[in-house]
Amino acid sequence: MPMVKPGVGFFLVPNSPITNIFAGTIAVNVGTSNQMALTSGGSYYMVASAVPYTGFVTNGNNSTGGANLNGLPNGSAVYQWNSELQKFTTSVFDASGGNNSLPDVWFQGDDTTPAPCPQINVGEGIFVVPNASYTWTTGL
């Protein structure tokens, strides 16, 4: 049975119907935080929250919990699988207002059309493509 480290996303492509049961313990002790270094801007990192959170990726901070993908460099992208459409949805973070200087900070992949902040579910993996080196800190 393969072991998956906390905070790592993965693909599961079975050749027949299966039932999955994922079990484990929370990777972060109460009052501490987990840091994941995404060191190469422009690289695709398949990640998941090391702490079981659900909600907007910008919820939380370094010490009180939440997914806390705050402080992403402008132009960073989040790719999230849309099972209904069978394709990835691209959300681009750009606090400068994207290509049209809007007050929004999340845009569709064109960096022009406003988009809602991405939301994740417990155990959901996403691709994060930081535009520069970034450290993702998740607290509990």
PLY file of the C-alpha trace (Angstrom):
ply
format ascii 1.0
element vertex 140
property float x
property float y
property float z
element edge 139
property int vertex1
property int vertex2
end_header
0.00 0.00 0.00
1.56 3.35 -0.98
2.14 5.97 1.70
1.29 9.60 0.91
2.99 12.32 2.94
0.80 15.06 4.45
0.33 17.98 2.09
1.02 16.00 -1.08
-1.66 15.65 -3.76
-1.91 12.59 -5.99
-3.93 11.04 -8.80
-5.80 7.79 -8.31
-6.78 6.12 -11.59
-8.26 2.70 -10.85
-8.96 0.26 -13.69
-12.23 -0.79 -12.06
-14.62 0.60 -9.41
-13.11 0.73 -5.93
-13.94 2.05 -2.48
-11.31 4.23 -0.80
-10.85 4.72 2.91
-8.24 7.29 3.83
-7.23 7.46 7.46
-4.50 9.15 9.41
-3.66 11.71 12.01
-3.39 15.48 11.72
0.17 16.41 10.75
0.29 19.58 12.85
0.03 19.80 16.63
-2.33 22.36 18.16
-0.57 25.71 18.46
2.04 24.90 15.82
2.24 25.22 12.05
3.36 23.30 8.99
5.46 24.95 6.28
5.69 23.76 2.70
8.35 25.44 0.54
7.32 25.99 -3.07
10.74 27.18 -4.15
10.58 27.44 -7.93
8.40 30.14 -9.43
6.51 28.83 -12.46
6.70 25.19 -11.31
3.59 23.08 -10.76
3.23 21.78 -7.19
0.54 19.18 -6.53
-0.39 19.90 -2.93
-3.10 19.50 -0.33
-3.58 21.12 3.04
-1.58 19.25 5.69
-4.41 20.08 8.10
-7.97 18.99 7.23
-9.56 22.30 6.30
-12.41 23.15 3.99
-13.32 26.56 2.60
-11.68 29.43 0.78
-7.95 28.97 0.18
-7.33 32.38 1.77
-9.13 31.56 5.04
-6.94 31.57 8.11
-3.47 32.71 9.03
-0.16 31.17 10.15
-1.32 30.32 13.66
-5.10 30.01 13.85
-5.77 27.61 11.02
-7.49 27.70 7.67
-5.94 26.83 4.32
-4.02 30.14 4.41
-2.74 30.50 0.85
-2.38 34.18 1.69
0.49 36.23 0.34
0.80 34.36 -2.95
2.95 36.33 -5.39
0.92 38.21 -8.02
0.36 36.07 -11.09
0.32 32.79 -9.12
-2.22 30.21 -10.26
-4.34 27.54 -8.58
-5.59 24.64 -10.72
-8.51 22.72 -9.27
-10.15 19.67 -10.82
-13.81 20.20 -11.73
-15.34 16.71 -11.75
-18.59 17.94 -13.33
-16.82 19.54 -16.31
-13.98 16.97 -16.33
-11.29 19.63 -16.59
-9.18 21.92 -14.43
-10.48 25.33 -13.38
-7.74 27.96 -13.32
-7.75 30.78 -10.78
-5.02 33.44 -10.91
-4.14 35.55 -7.86
-3.33 39.14 -8.76
-3.69 41.79 -6.04
-2.79 44.47 -8.60
-6.19 43.96 -10.26
-5.18 41.74 -13.15
-4.94 42.96 -16.71
-7.87 45.36 -16.24
-6.96 46.96 -12.85
-10.14 45.76 -11.13
-10.25 45.68 -7.31
-10.63 41.88 -7.40
-7.72 39.63 -6.52
-8.81 36.33 -8.15
-9.27 35.98 -11.89
-9.93 33.25 -14.41
-6.91 31.94 -16.32
-6.99 34.98 -18.63
-6.04 37.25 -15.66
-8.82 39.60 -16.80
-12.19 38.04 -15.93
-12.94 38.21 -12.18
-13.39 34.84 -10.46
-14.37 33.76 -6.95
-11.65 32.77 -4.54
-11.03 29.01 -4.90
-12.50 26.75 -2.22
-11.08 23.38 -1.22
-12.51 20.39 0.59
-10.82 18.21 3.18
-8.37 15.92 1.40
-8.64 17.70 -1.95
-5.42 18.12 -3.90
-4.77 21.17 -6.07
-1.96 22.40 -8.27
-0.35 25.62 -7.09
1.93 27.45 -9.52
3.58 30.29 -7.60
4.93 33.14 -9.71
7.98 33.28 -7.40
9.29 31.31 -4.43
6.54 30.91 -1.80
6.22 29.21 1.58
2.76 27.88 2.42
2.22 27.95 6.20
-0.76 26.14 7.70
-1.45 26.43 11.41
-3.71 24.66 13.86
0 1
1 2
2 3
3 4
4 5
5 6
6 7
7 8
8 9
9 10
10 11
11 12
12 13
13 14
14 15
15 16
16 17
17 18
18 19
19 20
20 21
21 22
22 23
23 24
24 25
25 26
26 27
27 28
28 29
29 30
30 31
31 32
32 33
33 34
34 35
35 36
36 37
37 38
38 39
39 40
40 41
41 42
42 43
43 44
44 45
45 46
46 47
47 48
48 49
49 50
50 51
51 52
52 53
53 54
54 55
55 56
56 57
57 58
58 59
59 60
60 61
61 62
62 63
63 64
64 65
65 66
66 67
67 68
68 69
69 70
70 71
71 72
72 73
73 74
74 75
75 76
76 77
77 78
78 79
79 80
80 81
81 82
82 83
83 84
84 85
85 86
86 87
87 88
88 89
89 90
90 91
91 92
92 93
93 94
94 95
95 96
96 97
97 98
98 99
99 100
100 101
101 102
102 103
103 104
104 105
105 106
106 107
107 108
108 109
109 110
110 111
111 112
112 113
113 114
114 115
115 116
116 117
117 118
118 119
119 120
120 121
121 122
122 123
123 124
124 125
125 126
126 127
127 128
128 129
129 130
130 131
131 132
132 133
133 134
134 135
135 136
136 137
137 138
138 139
